[in-house]
Amino acid sequence: MQNTRINRLIDVLGEQFAGWASNPWRRISLLVISLLFGNFLGTALSTIAGQAANWDIIVAGMLVLLTELANRLVYSSRRLVAGALWVEMLNTLKIGVTYNLFVEAFKLGS
């Protein structure tokens, strides 16, 4: 790839964000935000799929597929991406969605 101004800008912004996120408290706060956004996303998906009853099977299949793809990425034998912030955020997003779907199932069961 050519070394254009936009490529240099993206590289510099990526390095600055990596430096900013290297602080443990900031990293934890990003992970907590990702977990809470996963919780919200689980509520939104289950509400939208429940409103239009013909989407239930499709949304459930997509959630299983996305969960398995995230598991494959996070827990694969390649350790190059295992410590990356975006992989950890994806994993906490997946945990938030899964937790919320269990909570929604308990609410509907009672």
C-alpha angles and dihedrals in degrees: 000000000000120000098242128163093257091052091050090047092052091047092050092047090049091051092048092050091048089051091048093048094048089083106098094223092052091047091051091047091052090050092049090049089050091050092050092046088052088053090051092045091053091052092047094048095047092046094049093044091047093051094055101040094195091068096060098095094041094049092045091051092048092049092050091048094048092045092052092047090051090048091050091051096045100040100036121121091252106099094184093089097028095090097040117120095230091054091052090047090051090051093050090047088054091048091051093051093047093047092049093050089054090049091049090050091052091049092052092046095055 
